Amino acid sequence: MKIELFDDADSVARAAAAKIASEARAAFAARGRFAMAVSGGHTPWIMLRELAGEDIPWAGVQVFQGDERVAPDGDSDRNLTHLRESLLEHAPLRPDQIHAMPVESHDLEAAAMQYDDILRRVLGAPPVLDLVHLGLGPDGHTASLVPGDAVLGVADADVALTGIYQGRRRMTLTYPAINRARRILWVVTGSEKKDALRRLWDGDVSIPAGRVQREQALVLADRASAGEAQFDVEAALRRRTAG
């Protein structure tokens, strides 16, 4: 795992957009396609708006959701609502290049299996995403892999459902799907994330985020989220780079 620190959330968002664009160009050159999964959060919507202006082979891009709240279409709680507003309305993407989690279904278990099937149909079996964007909650959750939920133990499916968390059930990519990705991009901002970021960096598997693969992971964080730990985080980064 590597970490890069920035002065503020907007700088993190711009850096994340540039990183995704670079990964997209490399993936397209290597495989003729770039497939990414996007999670929710305020900074990521800025990131996606910035990404829309990047030089990317958009015709070869496939966008999946990392997680989604069970809510009606167009609801402000839906990650899809902001994904459409931030990316689809500004980038030369067709609507069918964004694969929405079917959380409006009356049979959510079947809907999760359906999204699992979509991943395999588009990406092959097992499906390998080129990049998974992840956020980090103050409680150490990421995507909708939330503390204490049975979803943390799902090992035989790439998509699963949670119980009620912060007022909503959710659909989420599971550890197998996330950990298979070629690149993990963490976007972490805000002083309320200080403890969680420290624990992520330390590889603390007692929080959900700590169980995500580290080998291909890059953390882009603002200095507020690094807090008092930012000096030793930067020192660790220098030691790793020197080594």
Backbone torsions as a table, in degrees:
resi	resn	phi	psi	omega
1	MET	NA	136.6	175.3
2	LYS	-119.5	156.1	179.9
3	ILE	-135.8	140.5	174.3
4	GLU	-127.0	133.1	-177.5
5	LEU	-106.9	143.9	-178.7
6	PHE	-132.9	162.0	-173.8
7	ASP	-68.9	-34.1	-174.8
8	ASP	-152.5	173.9	-175.3
9	ALA	-64.4	-38.3	180.0
10	ASP	-62.3	-39.0	178.1
11	SER	-66.0	-37.8	175.8
12	VAL	-62.1	-44.8	-178.7
13	ALA	-61.7	-43.2	179.3
14	ARG	-64.8	-42.4	179.3
15	ALA	-65.0	-38.5	178.7
16	ALA	-64.6	-42.4	178.4
17	ALA	-61.4	-43.1	179.5
18	ALA	-64.0	-38.8	179.4
19	LYS	-66.9	-43.7	178.4
20	ILE	-61.7	-42.3	179.4
21	ALA	-61.0	-42.0	178.7
22	SER	-63.6	-43.7	178.0
23	GLU	-64.2	-37.3	-180.0
24	ALA	-64.1	-45.1	-179.6
25	ARG	-63.8	-41.4	179.8
26	ALA	-65.9	-42.3	179.9
27	ALA	-64.9	-41.3	-179.8
28	PHE	-64.6	-40.4	178.4
29	ALA	-64.4	-35.9	-176.4
30	ALA	-84.3	-37.6	-170.3
31	ARG	-131.7	-1.5	178.1
32	GLY	75.4	14.3	-176.8
33	ARG	-162.3	150.3	173.2
34	PHE	-131.1	120.9	-179.0
35	ALA	-118.3	123.8	179.5
36	MET	-131.1	154.8	173.3
37	ALA	-115.8	137.2	-174.6
38	VAL	-120.0	134.4	174.4
39	SER	-98.1	178.6	-176.4
40	GLY	-91.9	-176.6	177.8
41	GLY	124.0	154.5	-176.2
42	HIS	-64.2	-49.9	-179.1
43	THR	-60.3	-40.7	176.6
44	PRO	-60.0	-31.8	177.9
45	TRP	-67.7	-35.7	173.0
46	ILE	-64.8	-43.0	177.9
47	MET	-55.7	-45.9	-178.0
48	LEU	-69.1	-35.2	176.8
49	ARG	-64.4	-40.0	175.5
50	GLU	-66.4	-39.7	-179.0
51	LEU	-61.3	-33.8	-178.8
52	ALA	-59.3	-24.8	-179.9
53	GLY	-93.4	0.9	-178.1
54	GLU	-81.5	156.7	177.2
55	ASP	-82.7	98.8	-175.7
56	ILE	-133.9	144.7	173.6
57	PRO	-73.8	78.1	-169.4
58	TRP	-59.3	-30.3	-179.1
59	ALA	-63.1	-21.6	-179.1
60	GLY	-101.0	13.9	-176.5
61	VAL	-96.3	135.9	172.7
62	GLN	-124.1	126.0	-176.9
63	VAL	-112.9	124.5	176.6
64	PHE	-113.8	165.0	175.9
65	GLN	-96.5	136.4	174.8
66	GLY	-76.8	-32.6	176.2
67	ASP	-164.4	165.7	-179.3
68	GLU	-156.8	143.3	174.5
69	ARG	-81.0	146.3	175.1
70	VAL	-78.4	103.1	-176.6
71	ALA	-158.3	161.8	-178.0
72	PRO	-65.2	157.9	175.3
73	ASP	-57.9	133.5	179.1
74	GLY	86.3	-7.4	179.4
75	ASP	-64.1	141.8	-178.9
76	SER	-66.7	-17.1	175.3
77	ASP	-76.2	-17.4	-176.5
78	ARG	-76.9	128.9	172.5
79	ASN	-60.3	-34.6	-179.0
80	LEU	-60.4	-37.2	179.4
81	THR	-57.1	-46.9	-178.3
82	HIS	-76.3	-30.6	176.1
83	LEU	-62.6	-44.1	177.6
84	ARG	-64.8	-44.4	-177.9
85	GLU	-66.7	-37.3	-174.3
86	SER	-84.5	-35.5	-173.1
87	LEU	-114.6	-55.4	-172.6
88	LEU	-61.2	-36.2	-177.6
89	GLU	-77.8	-8.8	-174.8
90	HIS	-123.9	-18.3	-179.6
91	ALA	-106.3	154.6	179.3
92	PRO	-77.3	60.7	177.8
93	LEU	-106.1	143.0	169.1
94	ARG	-81.1	149.6	178.2
95	PRO	-55.0	-33.0	-177.5
96	ASP	-75.9	-2.6	174.7
97	GLN	-86.0	-8.9	174.0
98	ILE	-107.0	119.9	-174.9
99	HIS	-100.9	104.5	-175.9
100	ALA	-81.8	137.2	172.3
101	MET	-66.6	131.3	-173.0
102	PRO	-82.7	63.8	-173.9
103	VAL	-80.2	-3.7	177.1
104	GLU	-86.6	-2.4	-178.3
105	SER	-65.3	147.6	174.4
106	HIS	-75.3	-21.5	178.5
107	ASP	-115.0	89.9	-173.4
108	LEU	-69.0	-32.7	177.3
109	GLU	-62.8	-44.6	177.0
110	ALA	-65.4	-35.1	179.5
111	ALA	-65.4	-39.3	176.7
112	ALA	-62.9	-42.1	176.8
113	MET	-64.1	-36.0	178.3
114	GLN	-63.1	-42.2	-179.7
115	TYR	-69.3	-36.0	173.8
116	ASP	-57.4	-43.6	179.3
117	ASP	-65.8	-37.5	178.3
118	ILE	-62.5	-43.8	177.2
119	LEU	-56.0	-44.5	-178.9
120	ARG	-70.8	-37.1	179.6
121	ARG	-65.3	-40.1	-176.9
122	VAL	-83.1	-38.0	-169.9
123	LEU	-111.0	-8.1	-177.7
124	GLY	93.4	177.3	-177.7
125	ALA	-122.0	124.3	-5.8
126	PRO	-75.2	150.5	-178.4
127	PRO	-71.7	132.9	179.2
128	VAL	-119.5	113.8	176.4
129	LEU	-80.8	141.6	177.6
130	ASP	-70.6	-35.4	-178.7
131	LEU	-150.1	135.6	171.5
132	VAL	-118.0	120.0	174.2
133	HIS	-87.4	133.8	179.9
134	LEU	-130.3	144.8	168.1
135	GLY	-102.8	-178.4	-177.2
136	LEU	-140.7	121.4	178.1
137	GLY	-86.2	157.9	177.3
138	PRO	-56.9	-26.9	178.9
139	ASP	-89.8	6.7	177.9
140	GLY	87.3	6.5	177.8
141	HIS	-78.8	157.7	174.8
142	THR	-146.3	150.2	-164.7
143	ALA	48.6	-129.8	170.2
144	SER	-118.0	37.4	171.1
145	LEU	-87.7	96.0	-167.4
146	VAL	-109.1	150.0	-176.6
147	PRO	-55.8	134.5	173.7
148	GLY	78.7	-1.7	-177.4
149	ASP	-88.2	147.4	179.2
150	ALA	-61.7	-21.0	-179.3
151	VAL	-59.3	-25.6	-179.5
152	LEU	-63.6	-23.8	-178.3
153	GLY	-95.8	3.3	-178.1
154	VAL	-74.0	117.6	-178.5
155	ALA	-120.9	-6.1	-174.3
156	ASP	-112.5	14.5	177.9
157	ALA	-149.9	152.0	179.3
158	ASP	-90.7	-13.2	-178.4
159	VAL	-136.5	136.8	-178.8
160	ALA	-151.2	171.6	-179.2
161	LEU	-109.4	148.1	173.9
162	THR	-100.6	171.8	165.0
163	GLY	-77.4	-168.2	179.6
164	ILE	-73.9	126.8	179.1
165	TYR	-136.0	122.9	-176.6
166	GLN	50.9	43.1	172.7
167	GLY	87.9	-4.7	-177.7
168	ARG	-137.3	144.1	161.2
169	ARG	-72.8	159.3	-177.7
170	ARG	-140.2	155.4	170.1
171	MET	-110.0	139.3	-174.0
172	THR	-147.5	152.0	164.5
173	LEU	-67.1	146.0	-179.9
174	THR	-96.6	175.1	178.6
175	TYR	-56.7	-43.4	-179.9
176	PRO	-56.2	-43.8	-179.4
177	ALA	-66.8	-43.3	-178.5
178	ILE	-68.2	-45.6	-174.0
179	ASN	-73.3	-11.2	175.6
180	ARG	-83.6	-12.6	-173.7
181	ALA	-65.0	150.0	178.6
182	ARG	-73.8	-26.5	179.3
183	ARG	-146.3	134.4	171.6
184	ILE	-108.2	126.0	178.8
185	LEU	-117.8	108.0	176.5
186	TRP	-88.5	133.6	175.1
187	VAL	-122.0	112.6	-171.0
188	VAL	-129.3	121.3	178.8
189	THR	-140.5	150.6	174.4
190	GLY	105.7	138.5	-176.1
191	SER	-65.3	-22.5	179.2
192	GLU	-70.0	-8.4	-178.7
193	LYS	-96.1	2.6	-171.9
194	LYS	-55.3	-51.1	-177.7
195	ASP	-66.1	-43.0	-178.9
196	ALA	-63.8	-40.5	179.6
197	LEU	-65.8	-40.4	177.4
198	ARG	-60.5	-42.8	-178.7
199	ARG	-70.4	-36.0	175.0
200	LEU	-61.6	-47.5	-179.2
201	TRP	-60.6	-36.7	-178.9
202	ASP	-79.2	-7.1	-179.5
203	GLY	74.6	34.8	-178.2
204	ASP	-74.3	104.6	-175.7
205	VAL	-79.5	1.1	175.5
206	SER	-78.2	-12.0	171.4
207	ILE	-106.5	147.9	-178.0
208	PRO	-54.5	-41.6	-178.1
209	ALA	-60.9	-29.5	-177.2
210	GLY	-70.8	-8.6	-179.9
211	ARG	-98.0	4.5	176.7
212	VAL	-83.2	139.8	-178.3
213	GLN	-55.2	143.3	-173.0
214	ARG	-106.4	-18.5	-169.4
215	GLU	-61.9	-38.7	-177.6
216	GLN	-111.3	28.7	-173.7
217	ALA	-100.2	137.6	174.0
218	LEU	-127.0	129.5	177.0
219	VAL	-105.7	124.8	171.6
220	LEU	-109.8	119.0	-172.5
221	ALA	-137.0	153.0	172.9
222	ASP	-90.6	164.7	-175.3
223	ARG	-68.7	-24.5	176.3
224	ALA	-63.8	-39.5	-179.4
225	SER	-74.7	-25.9	176.5
226	ALA	-76.1	-33.1	176.4
227	GLY	56.9	-139.6	-178.3
228	GLU	-69.5	-15.2	-178.3
229	ALA	-84.8	-3.0	-171.0
230	GLN	-63.0	-31.8	-177.7
231	PHE	-66.0	-47.0	-178.2
232	ASP	-74.2	-25.6	172.7
233	VAL	-63.1	-45.6	179.9
234	GLU	-66.0	-38.4	178.5
235	ALA	-64.2	-40.6	177.8
236	ALA	-62.6	-40.4	178.9
237	LEU	-62.8	-42.1	179.0
238	ARG	-64.3	-40.2	179.4
239	ARG	-64.0	-41.9	-179.4
240	ARG	-66.0	-40.8	178.6
241	THR	-65.0	-41.7	179.9
242	ALA	-66.8	-31.2	-178.7
243	GLY	-78.1	NA	NA
